[in-house]
Amino acid sequence: QVQLVESGGGLVQSGGSLRLSCAASGTIFRIIAMGWYRQPPGKERELVARSNSGGGLDYAESLKGRFTISRDNAKNTVALQMNSLKPEDTAVYYCQAYIYVNTSRWSIYWGQGTQVTVSS
């Protein structure tokens, strides 16, 4: 089976930085896309950033310039560098990946989530 394991969350002051990491392991034939979503308290889950097949990158418009996604295809990992953090960035951050487990079957996988709290 496939697992996504996140790390790097925590408590940071407003204006600070954090780096989240996510590693995919298990029966992986090919990863199509890897990215990050977040769910603020009382709100719906939303896209933060995604690295697509071929190297394309998608960002939430409001986060461009502060957040940077990077992916290591050889290691099946994706990272999210978050700078100039604001209290409204407080959320549970989830890693997501579209993964082929063989030549014809693919599924969407989620990590367990990591809490990011930004204090004012």
C-alpha positions as CSV (number, residue, x, y, z in Angstrom):
1,Q,0.0,0.0,0.0
2,V,0.9,3.6,-0.2
3,Q,1.6,6.0,2.6
4,L,2.2,9.7,2.7
5,V,4.0,11.0,5.8
6,E,4.3,14.7,6.6
7,S,6.7,16.5,8.9
8,G,7.7,20.0,9.8
9,G,4.6,21.6,11.2
10,G,4.6,23.5,14.5
11,L,4.1,26.8,16.2
12,V,5.7,30.0,14.7
13,Q,5.4,33.7,15.2
14,S,3.8,35.9,12.6
15,G,6.5,36.8,10.0
16,G,8.4,33.5,10.6
17,S,9.0,30.6,8.3
18,L,8.3,26.9,8.3
19,R,9.2,24.1,5.9
20,L,6.9,21.1,5.5
21,S,8.0,17.8,4.0
22,C,6.1,14.8,2.7
23,A,7.5,11.4,1.7
24,A,5.5,8.8,-0.3
25,S,6.4,5.2,0.3
26,G,5.0,1.8,-0.6
27,T,3.9,0.2,-3.9
28,I,4.5,3.1,-6.2
29,F,4.8,2.8,-10.0
30,R,4.6,6.4,-10.8
31,I,3.6,9.6,-9.1
32,I,1.6,12.0,-11.3
33,A,1.3,14.9,-9.0
34,M,2.1,15.8,-5.4
35,G,0.9,18.8,-3.5
36,W,-0.4,20.5,-0.4
37,Y,-3.8,21.4,0.9
38,R,-4.8,23.1,4.1
39,Q,-7.9,23.2,6.3
40,P,-8.2,26.3,8.5
41,P,-10.3,25.9,11.7
42,G,-14.0,25.9,10.7
43,K,-13.3,26.1,7.0
44,E,-13.1,23.8,4.1
45,R,-10.0,22.2,2.8
46,E,-8.3,24.3,0.1
47,L,-5.4,23.9,-2.4
48,V,-2.1,25.5,-1.3
49,A,0.2,24.3,-4.1
50,R,0.7,21.4,-6.4
51,S,3.5,20.0,-8.5
52,N,2.1,18.4,-11.6
53,S,3.5,15.9,-14.1
54,G,5.9,17.6,-16.4
55,G,7.0,20.1,-13.8
56,G,4.0,22.4,-13.8
57,L,3.2,24.2,-10.6
58,D,-0.1,25.5,-9.3
59,Y,-0.5,27.8,-6.4
60,A,-3.4,29.4,-4.6
61,E,-3.4,32.9,-5.9
62,S,-3.3,34.5,-2.4
63,L,-0.2,32.5,-1.5
64,K,2.0,33.2,-4.5
65,G,5.3,34.9,-3.4
66,R,5.2,33.6,0.1
67,F,4.9,29.8,-0.4
68,T,7.1,27.7,-2.6
69,I,6.6,24.0,-3.5
70,S,9.5,21.8,-4.5
71,R,9.5,18.1,-5.5
72,D,12.2,15.4,-5.7
73,N,11.0,12.8,-8.1
74,A,13.8,10.5,-7.3
75,K,13.0,10.4,-3.6
76,N,9.2,10.6,-4.0
77,T,9.1,13.7,-1.8
78,V,7.5,17.1,-1.9
79,A,8.3,20.1,0.3
80,L,6.5,23.4,1.0
81,Q,8.6,26.4,2.1
82,M,6.3,28.9,3.9
83,N,7.7,32.4,4.5
84,S,6.2,35.6,6.0
85,L,3.6,33.5,7.8
86,K,0.4,35.1,9.0
87,P,-2.1,34.1,11.6
88,E,-4.5,33.3,8.9
89,D,-2.1,30.6,7.6
90,T,-3.0,28.6,10.7
91,A,-4.4,25.3,9.5
92,V,-3.9,21.6,9.3
93,Y,-1.7,21.0,6.2
94,Y,-2.2,17.8,4.2
95,C,0.0,16.3,1.6
96,Q,-1.8,14.8,-1.4
97,A,-0.6,12.7,-4.3
98,Y,-2.0,11.1,-7.4
99,I,-0.1,7.8,-7.7
100,Y,-0.1,4.9,-10.1
101,V,0.4,1.7,-8.2
102,N,0.8,-0.3,-11.4
103,T,0.5,0.6,-15.1
104,S,-3.2,1.1,-15.1
105,R,-4.5,1.8,-11.6
106,W,-4.1,5.1,-9.9
107,S,-5.6,6.6,-6.8
108,I,-5.5,9.8,-4.7
109,Y,-3.7,9.5,-1.4
110,W,-3.6,11.8,1.6
111,G,-1.2,12.2,4.5
112,Q,-2.4,12.4,8.1
113,G,-2.0,16.1,8.3
114,T,0.4,18.4,10.2
115,Q,-0.7,21.3,12.3
116,V,0.7,24.8,11.5
117,T,-0.1,27.5,14.0
118,V,1.0,31.1,13.5
119,S,0.8,33.4,16.5
120,S,0.3,37.1,16.2
